[in-house]
């Protein structure tokens, strides 16, 4: 009995199904984007637009880290964890993810209320760098200071949603960014643990 070529033919049979699933997921992603765009939220538009803009270049996370660093001990360690995790997440999202996927940004037309608009970035849409950085900071700091986990987590989710609300990202971009952020925070925590704690690391 010969098995020559069996593996290749199996992969060939699977590819159409994989492509079909990805196409369907993209359609769901677009449907969510359009549903958010079509929903009138005048009381939220300005606040979410401001939040989205404030998260540019991780300004919210870095400012919070600077404030935490003013206090010695675990609070300063948490700030260090958070800032390093932001750097890792930003690199993973912007230098790796966006370069590999190169998904076009949404076509933000009249369906997205102009009151929501923030500048449309020139970079690829997938994944959301804003979301990756916000989740990285929240999970990294929260792992050291549990009392901050909930408020920072809620803030990270708000930042992620604001990117869809303002019309610059699909929900799938945000979900991927959140996973990258959580993974980056976990990687930083693992590296610190291997060093035996922050005070023993170089």
QUILINRA-V238589 format. One record per helix or strand of 2 or more residues. SS is the DSSP state (hx for helix, st for strand). FROM is the first residue (numbers start at 0). LEN is the number of residues. Records with the same first field share a line. If there is no record, write none. Layout:
SS->FROM-LEN  FROM-LEN
This chain:
hx->5-33  41-13  55-14  73-28  113-3  128-16  145-20  170-25  197-3
